[in-house]
Amino acid sequence: MVNQLPKADPKILLELKGVKKYFPIKGGVLKRVQGHVKAVEDVSLHLFEGESLGVVGESGCGKSTLGRAILGLEELTEGKIYFRDEEIQNLKRKEKLKFVKEMQMIFQDPFASLDPRQRIGNALEEVFTMHTNMSAKEKRSAVIDLLQEVGLKEEHFDRYPHEFSGGQRQRIGIARAIALNPSFVICDEAVSALDVSVQAQVLKLLKTLQEKYNLSYLFISHDLGVVRYFCDRVLVMYLGNTVELGTVKDLFANPIHPYTQALLSAIPRPSVHANKKRIRLQGDLPNPANPPTGCPFHTRCPIVQDICKSQKPAWEQIEEGHFAACHFAGTKI
């Protein structure tokens, strides 16, 4: 599959400016705030209509928190979020309702997001009950259409979640996400719990739906192979910070941040004879409650210099459409 950005001069659907999300650390008898876990630190980006933007990084880097913050599931500490040029992070509950149809999420564990005591058809009907004035007959018809849209059958309407395979349950999750015809969907590790063959089927389904409904995806994943296949651009995060952003072609062919280079070197190759240098990072991910001064990556960086320890690098465009936050961006390890 050839990954490419949407048509010329695409419209910006979603924009983040200086987004931060800190979680308080409370302790003592009075449970006073003693510090903060800096899960997301000053993230700015935009997403085009019809685009798939991948978000990658180690566990704990803030990928999922960023996705939840966009949907309003986590209250921002600081920053602004714009959807179709309208600021949305401070809207009241009633004002946010109009965006519910536009912004949806597919979760990593489809079984955990379904009520085991409720039939699948009834679970999907709830979406239309809450947001439309459809009659019972119309809702059932709409749910059957949804099931068929994601590759399931009418007979699945009356089954319970435990009667489906993992891939089928994820298709149900996709059906629920697209029920209200959204324009933006967050896929939070949507295929990581599936077998490889099933992953391919679900990714193909997501691509088909994107082309049919002009969907925009924020695709959160730790699997760089899947991201390379599925996404148009890739955002790399480390310790809550954005460290590199570029098209799939540019980022995989010419990673300019040392952390990105290390991530890509860890991708398994099909041939045991492949000539590949594995970049091994020393040490563990720092504590997000007490991040390093200067560059957040300097404690593990193979090319660290004194400036990295004291001065945080600026987020700059190194090449056209290719951004990084590194004092020595482009240096090969």
C-alpha positions as CSV (number, residue, x, y, z in Angstrom):
1,M,0.0,0.0,0.0
2,V,1.3,3.5,-0.9
3,N,0.9,5.9,2.0
4,Q,0.3,9.5,1.0
5,L,-1.2,12.6,2.4
6,P,-4.7,13.6,1.5
7,K,-5.4,15.6,-1.7
8,A,-3.6,18.9,-2.3
9,D,-4.3,21.7,0.1
10,P,-6.2,19.5,2.6
11,K,-8.2,21.1,5.4
12,I,-7.0,20.9,9.0
13,L,-9.6,18.9,11.0
14,L,-7.9,18.9,14.4
15,E,-5.3,21.1,15.9
16,L,-3.5,21.0,19.3
17,K,-1.6,23.9,20.7
18,G,0.6,23.5,23.8
19,V,-1.4,20.6,25.2
20,K,-0.3,19.5,28.7
21,K,-1.7,16.9,31.0
22,Y,-0.4,16.5,34.5
23,F,-1.7,14.0,37.1
24,P,-1.3,15.1,40.7
25,I,0.6,13.0,43.2
26,K,-1.0,13.1,46.6
27,G,0.5,11.9,49.9
28,G,0.4,12.3,53.6
29,V,-2.5,12.2,56.1
30,L,-4.2,15.2,54.4
31,K,-3.6,13.9,50.9
32,R,-2.0,17.1,49.7
33,V,-0.5,17.4,46.3
34,Q,3.2,16.7,46.5
35,G,4.1,16.7,42.8
36,H,2.8,15.8,39.3
37,V,3.2,13.1,36.8
38,K,3.8,14.9,33.5
39,A,2.0,12.5,31.1
40,V,1.8,14.9,28.2
41,E,4.2,17.9,27.9
42,D,3.5,20.7,25.5
43,V,2.2,18.8,22.5
44,S,1.3,20.8,19.3
45,L,0.2,19.2,16.1
46,H,-2.5,19.2,13.4
47,L,-4.5,16.4,11.7
48,F,-5.8,16.8,8.1
49,E,-9.2,15.6,6.9
50,G,-8.9,12.1,5.5
51,E,-5.4,11.5,7.1
52,S,-4.0,8.7,9.3
53,L,-1.6,10.1,11.8
54,G,0.4,7.5,13.8
55,V,1.5,8.1,17.3
56,V,4.3,5.8,18.5
57,G,6.7,5.5,21.5
58,E,7.5,3.3,24.5
59,S,4.8,2.4,27.0
60,G,4.2,5.3,29.3
61,C,5.2,8.0,26.8
62,G,1.8,9.6,26.9
63,K,0.2,8.2,23.7
64,S,-3.1,7.0,25.2
65,T,-3.4,10.0,27.5
66,L,-3.0,12.3,24.6
67,G,-5.9,10.5,22.8
68,R,-8.1,10.6,25.9
69,A,-7.4,14.3,26.4
70,I,-8.4,15.1,22.8
71,L,-11.8,13.4,23.4
72,G,-12.3,15.2,26.7
73,L,-11.9,12.0,28.8
74,E,-9.0,13.7,30.6
75,E,-9.2,17.4,31.5
76,L,-6.3,19.4,30.1
77,T,-3.8,21.0,32.5
78,E,-2.9,23.5,29.9
79,G,-3.3,24.1,26.1
80,K,-6.0,24.4,23.5
81,I,-7.7,21.9,21.2
82,Y,-9.5,23.0,18.0
83,F,-11.9,20.9,16.0
84,R,-12.9,22.4,12.7
85,D,-11.5,25.7,13.9
86,E,-13.6,25.7,17.0
87,E,-12.0,25.6,20.5
88,I,-13.5,22.6,22.3
89,Q,-11.5,21.8,25.5
90,N,-13.5,24.2,27.7
91,L,-17.0,23.6,26.3
92,K,-19.8,22.7,28.7
93,R,-21.4,19.2,28.6
94,K,-24.4,20.4,26.5
95,E,-22.1,22.3,24.1
96,K,-19.9,19.2,23.6
97,L,-22.8,17.0,22.5
98,K,-22.6,18.2,19.0
99,F,-19.0,16.9,18.8
100,V,-19.8,13.4,20.1
101,K,-21.0,12.4,16.7
102,E,-17.8,13.8,15.1
103,M,-15.2,12.2,17.4
104,Q,-15.1,8.6,18.4
105,M,-12.6,6.0,19.8
106,I,-11.8,2.4,19.2
107,F,-10.3,0.8,22.3
108,Q,-7.5,-1.8,22.6
109,D,-9.6,-4.4,24.4
110,P,-13.0,-4.8,22.7
111,F,-14.2,-7.3,25.3
112,A,-13.6,-4.9,28.2
113,S,-15.6,-2.2,26.5
114,L,-18.6,-4.4,26.0
115,D,-21.2,-5.4,28.6
116,P,-21.0,-9.2,28.9
117,R,-24.7,-9.4,29.9
118,Q,-26.0,-7.4,26.9
119,R,-26.6,-8.7,23.4
120,I,-24.5,-7.0,20.8
121,G,-27.5,-5.7,18.9
122,N,-28.9,-4.0,22.0
123,A,-25.5,-2.5,22.8
124,L,-25.3,-0.9,19.4
125,E,-28.9,0.2,19.5
126,E,-28.1,2.3,22.6
127,V,-26.0,4.7,20.4
128,F,-29.1,5.5,18.3
129,T,-31.3,5.7,21.4
130,M,-29.1,8.4,22.9
131,H,-28.5,10.5,19.8
132,T,-31.4,10.0,17.5
133,N,-35.2,9.8,17.4
134,M,-35.3,6.5,15.5
135,S,-38.1,4.0,16.1
136,A,-37.3,0.5,17.4
137,K,-37.7,-0.9,13.9
138,E,-35.4,1.8,12.4
139,K,-32.8,1.2,15.1
140,R,-32.7,-2.5,14.5
141,S,-32.4,-1.9,10.8
142,A,-29.5,0.6,11.3
143,V,-27.7,-1.9,13.6
144,I,-28.0,-4.7,11.0
145,D,-26.6,-2.4,8.4
146,L,-23.7,-1.5,10.7
147,L,-22.9,-5.2,11.4
148,Q,-22.8,-5.9,7.7
149,E,-20.7,-2.8,7.1
150,V,-17.9,-4.3,9.3
151,G,-18.1,-7.8,7.9
152,L,-20.6,-9.4,10.4
153,K,-24.0,-10.9,9.8
154,E,-27.6,-10.2,10.8
155,E,-27.6,-13.4,12.9
156,H,-24.9,-11.8,15.2
157,F,-27.5,-9.3,16.4
158,D,-28.7,-11.5,19.3
159,R,-25.4,-12.9,20.4
160,Y,-23.4,-12.0,23.5
161,P,-19.8,-10.7,23.5
162,H,-18.3,-14.1,24.7
163,E,-19.7,-15.8,21.6
164,F,-17.4,-13.8,19.3
165,S,-13.7,-14.1,18.5
166,G,-11.3,-11.3,19.3
167,G,-11.3,-10.0,15.7
168,Q,-15.1,-10.1,15.6
169,R,-15.4,-8.2,18.9
170,Q,-13.0,-5.5,17.5
171,R,-15.3,-5.3,14.4
172,I,-18.2,-4.6,16.8
173,G,-16.1,-1.9,18.4
174,I,-15.5,-0.4,15.0
175,A,-19.2,-0.6,14.2
176,R,-20.0,1.3,17.4
177,A,-17.4,4.0,16.6
178,I,-18.8,4.7,13.1
179,A,-22.5,4.4,14.0
180,L,-22.9,8.2,14.1
181,N,-20.9,8.9,11.0
182,P,-17.9,10.6,12.7
183,S,-15.2,12.4,10.8
184,F,-12.4,11.6,13.4
185,V,-11.7,8.3,15.1
186,I,-8.9,7.6,17.6
187,C,-7.6,4.0,17.3
188,D,-5.9,3.3,20.7
189,E,-3.8,0.1,20.0
190,A,-6.9,-1.1,18.1
191,V,-5.1,-4.2,16.6
192,S,-2.4,-4.9,19.1
193,A,-4.4,-7.7,20.9
194,L,-5.2,-9.5,17.6
195,D,-3.3,-12.2,15.7
196,V,-1.3,-11.0,12.7
197,S,-3.7,-12.4,10.1
198,V,-6.7,-10.8,11.9
199,Q,-4.7,-7.6,12.2
200,A,-4.4,-7.4,8.5
201,Q,-8.2,-7.9,8.0
202,V,-9.1,-5.2,10.6
203,L,-6.6,-2.7,9.1
204,K,-8.0,-3.4,5.6
205,L,-11.5,-2.7,7.0
206,L,-10.4,0.6,8.6
207,K,-8.8,1.7,5.3
208,T,-12.0,0.8,3.4
209,L,-14.1,2.8,5.9
210,Q,-11.7,5.7,5.7
211,E,-12.0,5.9,1.9
212,K,-15.7,5.5,2.0
213,Y,-16.5,8.1,4.7
214,N,-13.4,10.3,4.5
215,L,-12.4,9.4,8.1
216,S,-9.4,10.9,9.8
217,Y,-7.5,8.6,12.2
218,L,-5.2,9.2,15.2
219,F,-3.6,5.7,15.2
220,I,-1.9,5.0,18.5
221,S,0.4,2.0,18.3
222,H,3.7,0.5,19.5
223,D,4.0,-1.7,16.3
224,L,6.0,0.3,13.9
225,G,5.4,-2.2,11.1
226,V,1.6,-1.6,11.4
227,V,2.1,2.1,11.5
228,R,4.3,2.0,8.4
229,Y,1.6,0.1,6.5
230,F,-1.4,2.1,7.7
231,C,-0.4,5.7,8.4
232,D,0.4,8.8,6.3
233,R,2.4,10.6,8.9
234,V,4.0,9.6,12.2
235,L,4.5,11.4,15.5
236,V,7.1,10.0,17.8
237,M,6.7,10.7,21.6
238,Y,9.1,10.2,24.5
239,L,8.3,10.9,28.1
240,G,5.2,12.9,27.2
241,N,7.2,15.1,24.7
242,T,7.0,15.1,20.9
243,V,10.5,14.3,19.5
244,E,9.9,13.8,15.7
245,L,7.1,14.2,13.2
246,G,7.2,13.4,9.5
247,T,5.6,11.5,6.6
248,V,6.0,7.7,6.8
249,K,8.3,7.8,3.8
250,D,10.6,10.4,5.3
251,L,10.6,9.2,8.8
252,F,11.4,5.5,8.0
253,A,13.9,6.3,5.3
254,N,15.7,9.1,7.2
255,P,15.0,9.3,11.0
256,I,16.6,12.5,12.3
257,H,16.1,12.1,16.0
258,P,18.3,9.5,17.9
259,Y,15.3,8.1,19.7
260,T,13.5,7.4,16.4
261,Q,16.6,5.8,15.0
262,A,16.7,3.5,18.0
263,L,13.0,2.6,17.7
264,L,13.4,1.8,14.0
265,S,16.5,-0.3,14.5
266,A,14.4,-2.6,16.8
267,I,12.0,-3.5,14.0
268,P,12.4,-7.3,13.3
269,R,13.7,-8.1,9.8
270,P,12.4,-11.2,7.9
271,S,15.9,-12.3,6.9
272,V,18.5,-13.5,9.5
273,H,21.1,-12.3,7.1
274,A,19.8,-8.7,7.0
275,N,22.6,-6.2,7.6
276,K,21.1,-4.2,10.4
277,K,22.7,-2.4,13.3
278,R,20.7,-2.6,16.5
279,I,20.9,0.6,18.6
280,R,20.6,-0.4,22.3
281,L,19.6,2.3,24.6
282,Q,21.1,2.2,28.1
283,G,19.0,2.7,31.2
284,D,15.2,2.8,31.8
285,L,12.6,5.4,30.9
286,P,13.0,8.3,33.4
287,N,10.3,8.9,36.0
288,P,7.7,11.3,34.4
289,A,7.1,12.7,37.9
290,N,10.7,13.9,37.9
291,P,11.8,14.3,34.3
292,P,15.4,15.1,33.4
293,T,16.4,18.7,32.9
294,G,17.2,19.9,29.3
295,C,16.4,17.3,26.6
296,P,14.2,14.6,28.1
297,F,16.1,12.0,26.2
298,H,19.6,13.0,27.2
299,T,19.9,10.3,30.0
300,R,19.7,7.5,27.3
301,C,21.0,9.3,24.2
302,P,24.1,7.8,22.5
303,I,25.2,11.2,21.2
304,V,24.5,13.3,24.3
305,Q,26.5,16.6,24.7
306,D,26.6,19.1,27.6
307,I,24.1,21.4,26.0
308,C,21.5,18.5,26.0
309,K,21.7,18.3,29.8
310,S,20.9,21.9,30.4
311,Q,18.9,23.2,27.5
312,K,15.7,21.7,26.1
313,P,15.8,21.6,22.3
314,A,13.2,23.6,20.3
315,W,10.6,22.0,18.1
316,E,11.9,22.9,14.6
317,Q,11.3,22.0,11.0
318,I,14.5,20.3,9.8
319,E,13.3,19.5,6.3
320,E,10.0,20.2,4.5
321,G,7.2,18.6,6.6
322,H,9.8,16.9,8.8
323,F,10.1,18.2,12.4
324,A,12.3,17.3,15.4
325,A,13.3,18.4,18.8
326,C,17.0,17.7,19.0
327,H,20.2,19.9,19.2
328,F,21.9,17.5,16.8
329,A,19.0,16.5,14.6
330,G,20.2,14.4,11.6
331,T,23.3,13.0,13.3
332,K,23.4,9.3,12.5
333,I,24.2,6.9,15.3
